Amino acid sequence: MNVDPVREFIAREFLGGTDPAALESTTPLISSGVIDSVGTLRLVLFLEETFAVEIGATEIADGALDTLAAIGLLLDTKLAGK
């Protein structure tokens, strides 16, 4: 999954417009505090609206949104099931 739209969203919304290319696929997002609980909800809403998927609470708790790599895997799985 190409996570560039997600990378751009995170850079714009949570990193003050930092160059999206500076955000690595393994950078911890939630566990490091880059994205807080309200931000997590905003990220979930963005993913659901942009990719037409549903993100469950267990997926959030399991760390599926903690890195761009994990988000890419989650989206691959969700989109493969369509």
N, C-alpha and C positions, 0 to 999 in steps of 0.2 A: 504494500500500500504506500502510495506517495503521501507522506504526511506534511507536505509543504503548506497546505492551507491551515493545518493545525499549528504548525511552527509559527506561521505569520500571525495567527490569532493570539497565541501565547505571548509572542514578542510584543505585539501591539497592546494587549490588554493587561499583561502582568509584569512586563519588563520595561515599561516606559518607552516603548518604541525602539528598543535595542535592535540591532541588525539581526534579522531572523537567522542568518547563516551562523551567527555566534552561538545559537542554541543547539547543543549537541543532542544526538538521539538518546544518549544515556544519562543526561542531566536529570537528577531527581527533581521533580516538580512539587509534589504534595509533601513528601516526607522531609524535604528541605525547607519548606515554608514559602517557596516561591508562589504557590497557589494555596490559599486558605480554604476554609469550608464553603464560604460564599462563592469564591472563585471556582471551586470544584463544581458547584451547581451551574455556574455560567459556562464552564467548559462542557459539561454534560449537555446542556441545552444547545450549545454550538454544534457539538457532534451529532446530536439527534436531528437537528434541523438541516445541517449541511449534508449529512450522509444518509438520512432517512433510516436511522437505526434506533433501537431502544437500548439504553444502558441501565442495567439493574443495580440495585444497592449493593448486592454481593460483589459485583464486578468492581465497584468503586472501592469497597473494603479490601478486596483481594489485591489491590495495587495495580490494576489494569490501566490506571490513568497516571501512574507516577512518572513515566518517561515517555518520550515520543516513540521509542521502540515498542514499548508495551501498548501504547495507544494504537500504533500501526497494526500490531498483532490482533488486538481486539477488533479493530475495524475489518481486517482481513477475514476473521472468523464470522463476524456479523454479516458481512456482505456476501460471503460464500454461501451462507444459509438462505439467501433470497432466491 
